[in-house]
Amino acid sequence: MTSRTLDVAIVQAGELTEDLLGNLAGLAALVRAAAAPDGDGTTPDLVVLPELITTPYFCTSHEVDRTSWAETIPGDATDLFGALARELGCAIAFGVFERTAHDVTHNSVVMIDATGEILSWRTPDGGTLPAYRKLSLPASKVGDVDVDEKYHFAPGQAPATVDAFGTRFGCVICYDRTFPENWAVARALGAEVMLAIVSSLGTREDLFLAELQTRALESQMWIVAANRAGPETLNRVTVDYFGLSCVIAPNGAIAAQAPAHRAGETLRFTLDLDAVPTQRAAFPLTRDRRPDVLRLLADLTAGTVRPAPLPRPASATTEVLR
């Protein structure tokens, strides 16, 4: 019986500028290099790029309106990557600043197949979308950098999956990876591979790989993680994105890893898709999951169930009981 495999290439792009056409030209060169035959003459099935990669990461300021950078799907970026996909004979997944027909902006990921077709993402209710849209939007200080995506984007409405290469993909965009429920839902929807499309910086570098290893072990999926890398200056703020793009196996092992902080690196790895059902059969986590505990968590999060209040500390004037 022939094993199921998927050859992936990760482009650890970065150091983007406000020259959007120049960015696209640079990305095209990186994708062509990543899609070149390896020593065995093999070319990748899928090339993966980071979050919002057609622009600099702009969510560090409210001072300048960047909505003119948003584009429709299809649009300039999908036209470029669609032509590249047809030329190179591989699929391409990438992050983009999306504007919908209703003028709503999202932080999104598009996948284009080897014929240049934009693939549809399926939501749990049976609907379809042209892109996966980031569910959880950060608004906080990351190290010394203020990040506010809530100002720039609307959140996606639901998890979504896309089918290609005889398997099913889930997706998380950067901050989405923090929430275990996103991974659990993707697995429950049948995903075997999770795309982690990232532009991460700051203090999370030290635990980036360990976090993804934990998520892979919990969800028993392959993870293909593409992070932005290198310094970018925008809004009078310079940020050094930490890279460390990687492939994580369904047992949590690091299968491949790119260097830290270096833009322009590429990473190739062949996923054994049959390792997913093998790992799940060996450690049947779904069998032992407690839906009642998940329902309790949902009720606690929604506030329909409230925990008992914490005990109040005794004040300094409280008489000691004897």
MARNU-782302 format. One line per 2 residues: their letters; for each residue x, y, z of C-alpha. Coordinates in nm, 2 decimals, decimal comma. Layout:
N
a	X:Y:Z  ...
***
This chain:
322
mt	0,00:0,00:0,00  0,14:0,34:-0,10
sr	0,19:0,58:0,19  0,04:0,92:0,18
tl	0,30:1,20:0,18  0,30:1,58:0,14
dv	0,61:1,77:0,04  0,60:2,12:0,19
ai	0,83:2,42:0,16  0,82:2,70:0,41
vq	0,93:3,05:0,31  1,05:3,25:0,62
ag	0,99:3,59:0,46  1,04:3,92:0,62
el	1,19:4,27:0,61  0,89:4,40:0,41
te	0,85:4,77:0,32  0,58:5,01:0,22
dl	0,66:4,94:-0,15  0,39:4,68:-0,20
lg	0,47:4,60:-0,56  0,83:4,55:-0,46
nl	0,72:4,32:-0,18  0,53:4,10:-0,42
ag	0,83:4,08:-0,66  1,05:3,98:-0,37
la	0,80:3,72:-0,25  0,78:3,58:-0,60
al	1,15:3,53:-0,61  1,15:3,35:-0,27
vr	0,86:3,12:-0,38  1,04:3,03:-0,70
aa	1,36:2,94:-0,50  1,16:2,74:-0,25
aa	0,98:2,55:-0,53  1,30:2,45:-0,71
pd	1,38:2,08:-0,73  1,58:1,94:-0,45
gd	1,88:1,70:-0,48  1,64:1,42:-0,57
gt	1,46:1,63:-0,83  1,15:1,66:-0,61
tp	0,95:1,97:-0,60  0,71:2,07:-0,32
dl	0,34:2,01:-0,33  0,28:2,32:-0,11
vv	0,47:2,64:-0,04  0,37:2,82:0,28
lp	0,43:3,19:0,37  0,37:3,39:0,69
el	0,09:3,61:0,82  0,01:3,94:0,63
it	0,31:3,88:0,43  0,24:4,11:0,13
tp	0,28:4,42:0,36  0,49:4,52:0,66
yf	0,32:4,42:0,99  0,13:4,74:1,05
ct	-0,07:4,68:1,36  0,18:4,87:1,59
sh	0,01:5,21:1,54  -0,32:5,38:1,49
ev	-0,15:5,69:1,35  -0,16:5,60:0,98
dr	-0,46:5,46:0,80  -0,35:5,14:0,62
ts	-0,69:5,03:0,49  -0,57:5,12:0,14
wa	-0,34:4,82:0,17  -0,63:4,58:0,21
et	-0,73:4,38:-0,10  -1,02:4,17:-0,22
ip	-1,00:3,80:-0,30  -0,94:3,77:-0,58
gd	-0,70:4,06:-0,60  -0,34:4,16:-0,68
at	-0,18:3,91:-0,44  -0,40:3,61:-0,54
dl	-0,34:3,70:-0,91  0,04:3,69:-0,85
fg	0,04:3,37:-0,65  -0,21:3,21:-0,88
al	0,02:3,27:-1,17  0,31:3,14:-0,97
ar	0,13:2,83:-0,87  0,05:2,75:-1,23
el	0,40:2,82:-1,34  0,57:2,61:-1,07
gc	0,30:2,34:-1,04  0,25:2,37:-0,67
ai	0,00:2,50:-0,42  0,07:2,82:-0,22
af	-0,07:2,93:0,11  -0,01:3,29:0,23
gv	-0,13:3,55:0,47  -0,31:3,86:0,33
fe	-0,49:4,18:0,45  -0,84:4,11:0,31
rt	-1,12:4,34:0,23  -1,46:4,18:0,17
ah	-1,73:4,29:-0,07  -1,90:4,45:0,23
dv	-1,59:4,66:0,31  -1,50:4,45:0,62
th	-1,12:4,39:0,68  -0,98:4,06:0,80
ns	-0,64:3,91:0,87  -0,67:3,61:0,64
vv	-0,50:3,31:0,48  -0,56:3,21:0,12
mi	-0,47:2,87:-0,03  -0,43:2,85:-0,41
da	-0,39:2,51:-0,58  -0,14:2,42:-0,86
tg	-0,39:2,52:-1,13  -0,41:2,88:-0,98
ei	-0,76:2,82:-0,83  -0,84:2,98:-0,50
ls	-0,96:2,70:-0,28  -1,27:2,74:-0,06
wr	-1,25:2,69:0,32  -1,54:2,51:0,47
tp	-1,70:2,62:0,80  -1,87:2,38:1,05
dg	-2,22:2,48:0,93  -2,14:2,38:0,57
gt	-2,07:2,74:0,45  -1,77:2,83:0,24
lp	-1,52:3,12:0,26  -1,24:3,23:0,02
ay	-1,00:3,25:0,31  -0,95:3,14:0,67
rk	-1,00:3,46:0,88  -0,82:3,50:1,21
ls	-1,05:3,43:1,51  -0,87:3,59:1,80
lp	-0,72:3,94:1,76  -0,46:4,06:2,01
as	-0,46:4,41:2,16  -0,17:4,42:2,41
kv	0,19:4,51:2,46  0,43:4,24:2,32
gd	0,76:4,31:2,48  0,82:4,68:2,42
vd	0,58:4,69:2,12  0,21:4,79:2,13
vd	0,01:4,56:1,91  -0,36:4,63:1,84
ek	-0,52:4,41:1,57  -0,87:4,48:1,70
yh	-0,84:4,83:1,56  -0,75:4,71:1,21
fa	-0,95:4,39:1,16  -1,28:4,22:1,23
pg	-1,25:3,87:1,37  -1,34:3,56:1,17
qa	-1,67:3,41:1,26  -1,58:3,04:1,28
pa	-1,30:2,79:1,24  -1,26:2,66:0,88
tv	-1,08:2,38:0,70  -0,97:2,32:0,34
da	-0,92:1,99:0,16  -0,62:1,93:-0,07
fg	-0,37:1,65:-0,16  -0,60:1,39:-0,01
tr	-0,60:1,54:0,33  -0,76:1,82:0,53
fg	-0,60:2,13:0,66  -0,69:2,35:0,96
cv	-0,54:2,69:1,02  -0,44:2,92:1,30
ic	-0,30:3,27:1,25  -0,04:3,38:1,50
yd	-0,24:3,46:1,82  -0,50:3,19:1,74
rt	-0,23:2,93:1,83  -0,26:3,03:2,19
fp	-0,61:2,88:2,23  -0,62:2,50:2,26
en	-0,98:2,49:2,15  -0,89:2,61:1,80
wa	-0,67:2,30:1,76  -0,93:2,06:1,92
va	-1,20:2,19:1,68  -0,98:2,15:1,38
ra	-0,90:1,79:1,47  -1,27:1,72:1,54
lg	-1,35:1,86:1,19  -1,10:1,60:1,05
ae	-0,79:1,80:1,00  -0,46:1,61:0,97
vm	-0,23:1,91:0,90  -0,25:2,25:1,07
la	-0,10:2,56:0,90  0,03:2,80:1,16
iv	0,07:3,13:0,98  0,26:3,37:1,20
ss	0,42:3,72:1,24  0,55:3,67:1,59
lg	0,79:3,89:1,79  0,91:3,96:2,14
tr	0,90:3,75:2,45  0,71:3,46:2,30
ed	1,02:3,35:2,11  1,16:3,14:2,40
lf	0,85:2,92:2,41  0,75:2,93:2,04
la	0,87:2,58:1,95  0,76:2,43:2,28
el	0,41:2,57:2,24  0,37:2,42:1,90
qt	0,51:2,09:2,01  0,25:2,08:2,29
ra	-0,03:2,17:2,04  0,09:1,89:1,80
le	0,10:1,64:2,08  -0,25:1,74:2,20
sq	-0,41:1,74:1,85  -0,20:1,47:1,70
mw	-0,16:1,66:1,37  0,13:1,78:1,16
iv	0,20:2,15:1,21  0,36:2,36:0,93
aa	0,45:2,69:1,09  0,57:2,99:0,88
nr	0,69:3,29:1,08  0,80:3,63:0,96
ag	1,17:3,70:1,03  1,42:3,99:1,06
pe	1,38:4,36:1,13  1,11:4,59:0,99
tl	1,06:4,96:1,05  0,72:5,11:1,02
nr	0,53:5,38:1,22  0,87:5,49:1,36
vt	0,89:5,15:1,53  1,15:4,88:1,45
vd	1,05:4,52:1,53  1,27:4,22:1,49
yf	1,05:3,91:1,41  1,20:3,59:1,54
gl	1,15:3,34:1,26  1,20:2,98:1,38
sc	0,96:2,85:1,11  0,92:2,48:1,16
vi	0,75:2,15:1,10  0,62:1,96:1,41
ap	0,52:1,59:1,39  0,20:1,45:1,53
ng	0,39:1,31:1,83  0,52:1,66:1,92
ai	0,88:1,61:1,78  1,05:1,89:1,59
aa	1,09:1,75:1,24  1,25:2,06:1,08
qa	1,34:2,41:1,19  1,46:2,73:1,03
pa	1,71:2,97:1,20  1,60:3,25:1,43
hr	1,56:3,61:1,30  1,69:3,54:0,95
ag	1,46:3,65:0,66  1,47:3,47:0,33
et	1,53:3,12:0,47  1,34:2,83:0,32
lr	1,27:2,49:0,48  1,17:2,17:0,30
ft	1,02:1,86:0,46  0,81:1,56:0,35
ld	0,51:1,49:0,58  0,41:1,13:0,63
ld	0,04:1,18:0,65  -0,02:0,82:0,76
av	0,17:0,91:1,08  -0,15:1,09:1,19
pt	-0,39:0,79:1,22  -0,10:0,59:1,35
qr	-0,04:0,83:1,64  -0,41:0,87:1,70
aa	-0,46:0,49:1,72  -0,17:0,45:1,96
fp	-0,29:0,73:2,19  -0,67:0,76:2,15
lt	-0,71:1,10:2,30  -1,05:1,16:2,14
rd	-1,19:0,84:2,30  -1,09:0,98:2,64
rr	-1,20:1,34:2,59  -1,48:1,45:2,83
pd	-1,75:1,65:2,64  -1,91:1,73:2,97
vl	-1,59:1,91:3,08  -1,58:2,10:2,75
rl	-1,94:2,21:2,79  -1,86:2,33:3,15
la	-1,57:2,53:3,01  -1,80:2,69:2,75
dl	-2,06:2,77:3,02  -1,79:2,92:3,25
ta	-1,65:3,13:2,96  -1,99:3,25:2,86
gt	-2,08:3,33:3,22  -2,39:3,11:3,23
vr	-2,22:2,91:3,51  -2,03:3,10:3,77
pa	-1,76:2,97:4,00  -1,78:3,02:4,38
pl	-1,60:3,34:4,48  -1,25:3,31:4,61
pr	-1,22:3,33:4,98  -1,13:3,68:5,10
pa	-0,80:3,71:5,29  -0,84:3,79:5,66
sa	-0,77:4,16:5,74  -0,50:4,26:5,98
tt	-0,78:4,37:6,23  -0,96:4,03:6,22
ev	-0,96:3,87:6,56  -0,78:3,54:6,55
lr	-1,01:3,26:6,64  -0,89:3,05:6,93
***
